[in-house]
């Protein structure tokens, strides 16, 4: 890596702290609010409204596609606006207030009790609720485009210094991710009776929590409108308005822009292709299908990811000035490559070993030895990947401004809105496309989702039997009260075991190479069927202790039945590690060919200064 003289930003190019903070807080919308909507709409819609998770996931794709199509239109309109308040700030004001209203509207989906006045069927209620959610999501995502595209374009023109632009987008990433960390707390607040009301659910609570968020966000939109400055408008005011299709043609014909987009798109799509594979690996490889045990690690990993992303903002700005943007982009990609390679070792199920603790710590940890859990090694690639991605995407956004400088030198016009929107159009369309590819890749791994669904049903029956047995042993209820429920559950265990057996036998015919794994599953399933009969006998005999013992054995066998085949687990790891790694190498090769070096950007800046006759923007 070439050693580049550390860059010093000229005083006139420096963005004041008040402008930096005001612009950075704009990350609340595209980062924090996006995170809330994409995480909580499918979760709360499923568990509080009872809407199918499949349909909730499906309708979330449509607003993303709509947003990808609307972004270029918003970018073009923003570039050609000539208001007394500038090109960007009116959109930031209108978009910010519309985002607040759209975010609030999402949670006011009519309840089942209200909709029952108009439709009688469960399916009718679900479709009406889905239609409402889709409509409000479209409103929210459209408002986000009206805000985010002009806001991002403003960041590209607030300074002519390319590293100061990185500082601006770093502030946006930092503050956006900082507030995004509070997403889980919204569930806590929504569950409080003061918001949800007596007997209310999480959606009921979110209606009022969202009103508070909207009440804060709307005044912030006014503050952004009043406080942010548009130094680039002095140049843009004089340029001729352009045609939308001509702008699109000019943008797509810009080879430097296409190369930058290809760098970001290639790596982004590589990780999007396997977006949820890490969760599958954690649950089914590291924890053998035990979702409850895996959820703890997944939660910790999410927190570590967020904290690392916040911390990575600070070295990013120093690296950019010390080594240049192109080399810093390479560092970011290499961090992600290191994360992928480390997974070869860090995907480690089971304990690594034990360590002896000093006497002073023994009391705190409850013993003289501490077991080191292998699955927690995954936090190492989590940190590397989080830091690399934060640097990579922050740099990618700020480097669009360098392309706009080169384009102005060539065409004499500034089109930050068009370039910024088309840049993200490629990324968003790639994300939508990746969801389809991810499904095909999951099919390649031979992951057996039907097995998991059937075992879930079986596990629920066994958990009820175990709970009933424990209550009986504890004397909390009489045997006569338990009898009917236990008989029903043991019959359901037999029925669900039969359905699982039929599925496994069919799968054995389709995948003969998995004979060893499926044979082991069938053996455990046979034990479940035998134990179900023993549970029935223990219930008939009035022997709660025997019933509890049998329930424990049933639970043990059901946990084994969650295991996926070794072939599937290997393919999951192979694809999840290998595909992003391969596309990262492609991205590195493209970076090495990127023409806007530090020297070239300095030359462009000086030429633009001369053209403007020394006028400072």
N, C-alpha and C positions, 0 to 999 in steps of 0.2 A: 504493500500500500504506500503510495507516494506521500511524503511528508510535506504538507502545505503550510505556509506561513499563517499563523493564527490571525483570523479576520478581526478587524476593529470597525465597528459601525460608526459612521460619521454622525455628529451631533444632530444635524438637520434631518437625518433618516431615523433617528431614535423615536419610538412610539412612547409618549408619556405614560406613566403608571395608571392614571385614571382611565385613559383610553384602552390600555392593555387589559385592565380588570373588567371594564364595561364590555369589551369585545369577548373576553374569555367567558364571562357569565352567559353569553349566548349559547354556550355548549349545553346549558340546561335542556334546551329543546331537542337537538338532534342526538344527544347522548343519553341524558338522564330520563327525559320523558319517553323517548323511544324504548329505552330499556324497561321502563315501567309497563308500557302498553304491550310490548312483545312478550314479556314474562307473565304479567298478571291477567291479561284478557283470557288466554287459554286456560290458565290455572283456575281462576275464580269462576269463569264461565262453566267450567266442568264440575268443580266441587260444590259451588253454591247454587248454580242454576240447573245443573244436571244435563247440560248440553254435551253432545258427543265430542270428545277430544279430537276425533278425526275431522269432523266438520269445522270445528274451531280453527284447527291448523290449516285447513283448506282455504277458509275465507281470509286468513291472514296473508295468503299469497297474492290475492287480487289487489289489495291496496298497494303492495310493494311494486307490482307491475304497473299500476296506474301512476304511482309516484315516479317511476323510471321514465314514463312517457311524458309526464307533466313538467319534469325538471327542465328540459331544454326550452320549453315554451316560456316558463318563468324566467329563465336566464336571458333569453332574447328580449323579452319585454323589459326586464330590468336594465339591460344594456342600452336600450333605446329610450328610456324614460328621461325627461328633461323637466323636472319640476323645480320649483323654487327651493325645495328642501333636498335636492340631489337625486341621484339615481337609485340609491339603495335604501335610504332611511324610511321612505314611505311604505315600502314593502315590509320592512322589519317591524314597523308599527302595526300595520294591518294584519300581517301574518302572525305576529306575537299574540295579539288579542284573539284572533281566530283560533290559534292553537289552544289558548286557555279555554275558550268556549267548547271547542271540539273535544278536548280531553275530558272536560266535565260531562259532556253529553254521552260519552261512551258508557258511563256507569249508570245512566238513568234508563237502562233497558227495562221495559215493563215486566213486572213480576208475573208468575204463573197465575196467581189469583185474579189479576186484572184481565189477562188474556183469555181466561176460561169463560169470560162473559161473551166472547166472540167466537171461539173455537172450542170444540169438545175434546178433540184427540190430543194425545201427548205429542205426536208428530207435528200437528198444527201449531201447538205452542212453541215447540223447538224452532220451527221454520220462521215463525214471526220474530222470535228473539234473535235468531241468526241474521235475519234481514235487517233488524234494527242495528245490531252490532256492526254489520258490514257497512251500512249507510253512514254511521257515525265514524267508523274507521276511515272511510273514504274522505269524509270531511276533515278529520284530524290530519291525515297524510297530505291532503291538498294544502291545508294551512301550513303544515311543516315545510312543504316545498316553497310556498310563498315567502316564508321567513328564512329558511336555511340557505337557499341558493343566493339571494342578494347578500345575506350575512357573510357567507363564505367568500363571495366575490369582493365584498368590502375589505375582508382581511388581506386579499391579494393586492389591494391598491392603497392600503394605509401607510405603506412604506415602500420606497424604491430599493431598499436593501433586502437581498434574498434571505439573509440570516435573521433579520428582524421579522420577516414573515414567519419563519419557523418559530420564533419566540411567541408571536401572536397565536399561531395554531397550537403551540404547546400549552399556552394558557387556557385555550378553549378545551383541549383534551383533559387537562388537569382538573379544571373546575367542573366540567361535565361528568367525568368519572367519579369525582369526589361526591357529587350529589347522587349519582347512580348507585353508590354503595348503600344508600338509605332505602333502596327498593324493598328489601325484606321487612323493614320496619313499618312500611305502609300496611302490610298484612296485620301487624300487631295493633296499629292504631285503628284499622278498620274493624278489628274484632272487639274493640272496647264498646261497652254498652252505650256510652255517651254518643257514639257515632252510629252504631248499628241498631240501637234500640233494643228493648227487651225481646229476646228470642230471634233477633235479626241475624242475617248471614253476612258474609264478607262483602258481597256486592252492595248490600244495604249500607254498610259502613263506608265503602269506597265512594258512595254518592256524596257524602258530606266531607270526607277527606279530600276528594277531588275539588270540591268547592273552595276549600282553603287554599289548595295549590293554585287554582285558577285566580283566586283573589290576590295572590302574591304575584303571579306571572303577568297579569294584565297591566298593573302599574309598572312592572319592569319593562314591558314593551314601550310604554310612554317614556320611561327613563332612557332606554336605548335610543329612541328617536331624538330626544333632546340632547343627550350627551355625546353620542358618537359623531365623529367628523368624517367628511369625505374629501380628503386632500386630492384625490384623483379626478374629482368632478371638474376642476378648472380646465383640465385637458379635454375630458370627455364632452363638456358642454358645447365645444366648437365643432366636434366631429359630426359628419352626416349620419342620419339614421339609416339603418341597414334593413335588408330583406331577410326574413327568417331562413328561407331555404338557401340563400347565398351564404349566410353565416354558417349554417350547418355544413355546406360544401367546403367553405374555407377552413373550418375547424377540422373536419375529417381528412382534408387534404394536407394538413400540417404534419409533416413526417416526424418532427421532434415531439409533437404532442402525442401522436400515435405510438411512438416508442415509449414515452413515459407511461401512457395508459397501459400498454402491453406489459411493462415491468410490474405495475401494481396489479393489473387484472390477472396475470399469470399466477402470481403467488397467492393472491386472494382466493382465486377459484380453487387452487390446490387444497387450501385448508377448508374452504366451504364444502368441497366434495365429501369430506370426511368429518363434517362439523359435529355430529353427535356420536361418532364412533368411540371417542374417548370415554363417554358415559357407558356405552355397551361394554367396553373393555374393563372399566372399573367394576361394574356390577357383576359381569359374568365370568371374567377371567381372574380379577384380583379377589373377588368375594364369592365366587361360585354361585351367583344368582341371588345372593342375600341382599335385597334392596335396602333393607333397614340399616345394615352394617355399612353398605356402600354410601348411603346418603350422608353419613357423617363426614366421610372423606370428601365427597363431592361439595358439601357446604364449606368445608375448610379450604378446599382448592379454589372455590369461587372467591372467598375473601382474600386469599393469598394473591390471586390473579389481580384483583382490584387494587390492593395496596401496592403491588409491584408496578402496576401501570401508573399509579400516581408518582411513585419514586422515580420512574424512568424518565419523566419529563425533564428532570434537572440535568442529568448527564447528556441528554440529547442536545440541548442547546450548546453545551461546551464542546461536544464532539463535532457538531456542525461547523463551529467557528474554527476549531483546531485542525480538522482534517478535510473539511469541505463536505457539501451535501452528498455528492455522489459516493464518496468513501464512507460516509456515515450510513448511507442507505445500504452499502455492502455489509457494514458491521451489523446492522439490524437483521439482514437476511442470514448472515452467518450465525447470529444468536438463535434464530429460528431453526437453522440446520442443526446446531448443537443440541437444541431441545429435542428434535426428532431423533437424532442419533442416541441421545442419553436414554430415551425410552426403551431401547434394546435391553438396557440393564435395569432401568427404574421401573419397568413393568414387572414387579416381583411379588407374587402372591405369597401369603404366609409370613411368619416371623423371620427376621434376619438373625436374631440371636438375643442374648441377654447381656446386660452390663451390671457390674457390682456398684452399688451406690454407697457414698460415704454415710457415716452414721447420722449426720445432720439432715440428710435428705431422706433417709429410710422411713422416718415417721410420716413425712409429707406424702410420699408415694405409696405408703402402705406395705413396705417390705424392703429387703436389702438388695433385691434385683429388679431391674426394669427391662421389660421385653421391648425390643425394637421391632416395630411392625413394618414388614417389607412394602406393603401398599403405599405407605406414606412417602416412599422415595419419589412418587409421582409429583410431589411438590417441587422437585428440582426442575424438571422440564416445564412445569407450570410457570415458574418464575422466569425462566429463559424465554419462553414463548410469549408471555405477557409483555416483557420488556421489549422484545424484538418487534412485536406487532404494534405497540404504541409508537415506537420510533418510526417504523416503516410507513404507517398510514398517516401520521402527522407530517412527515417529510413529503410524502406523496402529494398531499393537499397543498402544502406551501410551494412545491416545485411547479405547480400549475402557473403560479405568478411569474416564474422565470420564462415560461413559454409565452405568456402574454406580453412580456417585455420584448421578446424576439419577434413576436407577431406585430407589435406596434412599430418596431424598426422596419419591418417589411411592408406593412400596409398603411401605417399612419393612424390606426384606430386602436382603441382599447376595448376588449370584449371579454372581460373577466367572467361575467355572468354566463356567457355562452360556453366558454371553455370549462368553467367549474361544473356547470350542469351536465355537459356531455361526458366529462371525466367520470362523474358519479353515475351517469346513465349506464356506462359500460359495467361499472362495479355492481350496480343494483340488478341489472339484467343478468349478469353472471351469477349473482346470488340466487335469483329465481330459477335459473337453469340448473344450478348446482343441486337444488333440492330434488330434482328429477334424477340426476346422475347418482346422488347419494342413495336413492332407493334401489337403483340398479346394482350399485356396488354391494349393498347389503344382501341382495339376492345372490350375488357371486359368492359371498362368504358362507352361504347355506345356513344363515341364521334362522332358527325355527321359532318364529314368534307365536305360532299356534300352540306349541308345547308350553311356552311361558304362560299364555292365557289360561290353558286348561289346568296347569299346576297352580295358578293363582286361585282358581275356583276351588280346587281340591284343598289348598292350604287354608282357605277361608272356612271350609267345613271342619277341618281338623282343629283350627284355632277355637271355634265355637265349642266343640266337644271338650277340648282341654279346659276352657274357661268354665264350662258347666261342671266338669269334674272337680276343679279346684273349689268352686263354690259349694259343691256337695260335701267335699272333704272338710271344708272349713265350717260346715254346719250352717251356712247362710241360707240354705233352702232344703226342703224335704225331698226325699227321693221321688215321691209321687209327682212333685212339680217338675222334676228334671226328666222324667221318663219320656214324655211325648216329644220334647225337643231333642233329646238324645237319639231316640229312634229315628226321627226325621233326618237328623244330621248324618247318622251312620248309613242310612239308605242313600243319601246324597253323595257320601264318600264313595260308595260302591258304584253309583251311577256315573260320577265324574271320572272315577278310575277306569271304568269301562270305555268311556269316550277317549280318554288319554291312551289307553291300550290300542284302540282301533286306529288312532292317529299314528302312534309309533310303529305299528305293524305296516301301515301304508307307507310311512316314511322309509322304513327298512327296504321296501321294494324299490323305492325311488332312489335310495342312496345306499346301495349294498356295501360301499366302502366304509360306512359308519356302523357296520354290524356289531363290532365290539362295544362301542359306546351305547348303541340302542339296546343291545342285549343286556347291558348292565342296568339301564333304565327299566327295562321290562322285569328284571329280577326284583328290583326295589318296588316296582308297582305291584308285583305279585305279593310281596310282603304287606303292602298297604291293604290289599284286598283281604288277606288273611286276618290282619289286625282289626279291620273293620268288623269282621265277624266276632272277634274276641271282645271288642268294645260293646257290641250288642249283648253278648252273653254276660259281661260284667254288669251291665246296666240291668238286665233281667234278674241277675242274682243279687242285686242291691249291694254291690261291692265297689264303693267309690275309690278306694285305694288302688284296686286292680285297674279300674277304668282310667285313673290318672296315669298309671304306668304305661298302659297301652297307648294313651293319647301322646305321651312323650315319645314313644317309639314311632308313632305315625308322623309326628312332626319331624323327626330325624330323617325318615325316608322321603318325606315331601321335599325337604331341603336338597337332597341329592337329585331329585327329579328335575330341579331347576337347571342343572348343569347342561351347558351346550357342548357339542362334540369338540374334541381337540383340534380337528381340522378347521372348524368354524372359528375357534378362538385364535388359531394361528393366522388364518386369512384376515380376521379383523385387525390383528396387529400389523400384518404385512401391509395391508392397504392403508391403514391409519398412519403408519410411519413412513412408508415408501412413497406414496403418491405425492404428498406435499413436498417431500425431500427432492424428488425428481423435478417437480415444477419450480422449486426454489433454485435449483441449478440453472434452469432455463432463464429465470429472472436475473440471476447473477450475470449470465452471458449478455443479456440485454443491457444491464447497467454499464458493463464495460464498453458498450458501443454508444452510450448516451452522449450526445455532442455538447450539451450545455455544461461545460466544466466551469470551475471557479474563474479561470482566466477569461473564458468567453463571456461569462455573465458580467464581469467587470467592463469588458470592452463594450458590450451592448449598453450598459448603464451610461458610460461616458458618451457614446454616440447619441443616445436619447437626450442627454443634457445639452449637447451641442445643438441638436435640432430644435430644442425648445428655447434656445437662446439664453440658457442659464436659469430659466424660470423654475423655481422650486415648487413641486406639487404639494 
